[in-house]
Amino acid sequence: MAPLAAKDWFDSEHVQCTAPPCDVAMGGQSRGELCEGTVQVMLSFNGLDFFGNLTYEYVRRQRIVDVLPFPAGRWDEPMNVTLLGTGLSPPVYCRWLDLGVTPALEVVTRLSLFDEKVFKVQVGISTDPSSSADSYAICTAPALPEERRLAGGVETDGLLGYLEVSANSIDFTSDRTQWFFYSPPAVSNISPSRVWHSLPLQGSLLIHGTRFRVIAPSQITCKWCCKPLSPPVSPSEATGVMVVRVEVGLTPEVYSGSNKTILATKRPHVSGISHDSGPFLGGNVLTLHGTGFWNSQAATEGNSSLTDTLYVIIGDTPVPAWPASINGTLATVRLPAVPHFTGSPAKFDVSLTHNLQDRLFTGLLESGGTEAEVLKEYEYLDVAIGKFYRPEIHQDGAPKDCPQGHYCKGGYARNLTISPTAPQSATPCPSGYYQNHTGNWSCDICPIGSWCDSNAAIAPAKCPDGYVCWGKEGYDQDVPLCPQGLICVESLATARPTVVRATRRRLKLRRSRRRLAEVPATVETIDCPPGFYCPPGSVAARTEDGSIMMSDNVPACSIPGIVCTEGSAVPLAVDTPITEGFYVSEDGSQLLPCVPGFSCTTTRSGGGYPQPCPPGTYQVSPGSSLCSTCTAGTMCAAEGSALPNLCPAGRVCAHAGRSQPSYMCPAGSYCLPGVFTLNTLAGVDPLYLPTICGNGTYCMPGTTTNEINDLDPNAPRKCVEGYFCQANETTYRGQGECPVGHYCVRASLEPVLAPKGYFVDYTGAYTPSRCKPGTYQDEIGQVTCKACPDGHECTQDVLNVLGLLLLVFSGVID
């Protein structure tokens, strides 16, 4: 080729020349990037005479095709990478950014496509059939200087740069192959922190840390490694108790160095459980028999706060267990209630876990063992009637019989709820009831002639002296005293042969020792005999010969000038005549007429002293000896009524002698004050009858007026839209929903037919619907509209198209 002028002269020993392109130097044949070979280089000072015998080699253009294992790495330490490329031949120099030039550690040329695929498989990289690499070089990627890790004085997470190669450490490629320097990830926590080896994980390990980023989703990996000098191992491959370190790699072969570990221990073995069933409320203690529940070596190898925790899972409910033996062969757990209260009876599997993720079912065959375990199940049962169950007391899980004086209805779980009964405790029998047997679900009512004055009575007690316990069953502590002017006499059927003169305390002691077989029968009453006066609570006993033996609490008239007639409640002076309707003044000086609201009689219990008229009676005239019974339509609510009160509005007083109304005014009617019958057709003044509510309204029970008020529950209300009401309606629905073809406005008496041009196609309508354009309706009470006939127009303003048709046929409209 023609000589080329030197580019620069430095001194007598150094001159700089520019190498021509390979194609020119090799004779002008164009071979492009494939051009290679050796040429002779000579120098001349005059362009004619050349000297020297130097050689200069042209090599193929070097290009990077791929970076293995990945074009990225942590920026705090150097790493070796493999550069797959074309034209790579020794020597090869590598440069990352401007961090200096490093020679390749190894260069292999003439790499076949097959060799490239094998190489990629060996380093864990998927092969690319379109790759054209024919050589590779191994270079060391440098660490990124700390000052280059900052951006504005703040450390960043990564820096995107590039790498190039050169055959002479001067002329580098300009392909700018990307390389990503990144801050290394750090693992702060691993959950769960304990697993069973030889048992595949049933979930995922959740790794918490910092600087986790998605550089290449398919390249994120976790690395298992164990103690120093031990080969890498995963938890399911471990044997014995060991610590397994877990590190995270964002790119291949580059991992964190946080030294965070999990503990892999041998799985336990369950040989049996203390009991396999119990009440649905749980709370009792279950004991598991077996081995390996707690491992002392595991406690020293790992974090004891984590490794010492064992959970027993019933169904899907985990509960913590605690050791019940020194050697770890017993584990106890307080059972939960039936999971989710799904129902009882129901069986659930029993499983174990240390990490609330990996469950070891007690029925699975021990890995490598020869003896299969029987699947352990626990059954939740109903609490039967007649029994109760308190978890904090009945630790064996067995409900107990209901004690005497109580009843137990049992309990169950159904459809995520607990039964309305409370099986956790025995319910005391209320006063007026008793129970003298165990294991019962109800109490017996106290029989006539006895009383049960307190809760949880084991047996009825005899009616105490002075009290009345006849006439009905179920008497409790509210039994009345014997009325004044009367004596309560024990019959021959009593268990006591004579009257017991005792204090209240002694009576209570005697009652507590009695049983049902000793309860007396009934008690009779007689007027206080002449010569005695009987205050409230006077009693006597009938002897075997039928005579009456008075108790000491019935005083005799023994003071001169005092007389006690039959039925006396108070003594009267003998020299003072007392007539009916009068009473002796408190100082005994005069007779006074009985005041209104009171009665004065000289017989039985009155003794001439004013007695208030009892509820249901009244006395209006001064000096009256008897009270009058309140008539129907009235009531006398309190003692001492001088006049009866009209039955209040909204009520019916159908019975005489009542202190309260007999009934509420019937639904469908209203009642003004003074109504005394439920019969609206009785032949009496309508003021005293329930009045039927008018058409279009309805009346609830207890309606007090005929004035319609939709906001007053005691007034008639209008029938609601969509319904129709005739007279005597009891609900807002009246006679029912408006039928199709009709509509009902508020307070409708009858359904209204849909007018022409409208329709109603559903029940309960309160307004008709207008026919849509293109339809019509020329009849009333219809449920649909008719389609407009061909050649005619139907708008919403045309209600009757029949007239339009007549016009057409008459020739008015063409």
Secondary structure, DSSP 8 states (H G I E B T S, - for coil): ------SEEEETTEEE-----HHHHTTS---GGG--EEEEEEEESSSS-EEEEEEEEE----EEEEEES-SEEETTS-EEEEEEEES--SS-EEEETTS-EEE-SEEE-S--HHHHHHHHHHTT----TT----EEEEEEE----GGGGEETTEE-SEEEEEEEEESSSSSB----EEEEEE---EEEEEES-EEETTS--SS--EEEEES---S-GGG-EEEEE-STTS----GGG--SSEEEEEEEESBTTB------EEEEE---EEEEES-SEEETT--SEEEEEEE-SS-HHHHHHS-HHHHT-EEEEETTEEEEEEE-STTS-EEEEE--SSGGG-BSSEEEEEEEESSSSS-EETTS--TT-S------EEEEE-B-TTEE--TTT-TTS--EE--TTEE---B-EETTEE-SS-TTS-EE--TTEE--SSS-SS-EE--TTEE--STT-SS-EE--TTB---SSS---TT--B--TTEEEEE-TT-S-SS-----HHHHHHHHHT--GGG----EEEEE--TTB---TT-EEEE-TTS-EEE-TTS-B--STTEE--TT-SS-EETTS---TTEEE-TTSS-EEE--TTEE--SSTTTTTS-EE--TTEE--STT-SS-EE--TTEE--STT-SS-EE--TTEE--STT-SS-SEE--TTEE--TT---S-TT-SS-GGGS-EE--TTEE--TT---SS--TT-TTS-EE--TTBB--TTB-STTTT-B--TTEE--TTBSS-EE--TTEE--STT-SS-EE--TTEE--SSS-SS-EE--TT----TT---HHHHHHHHHHTS--
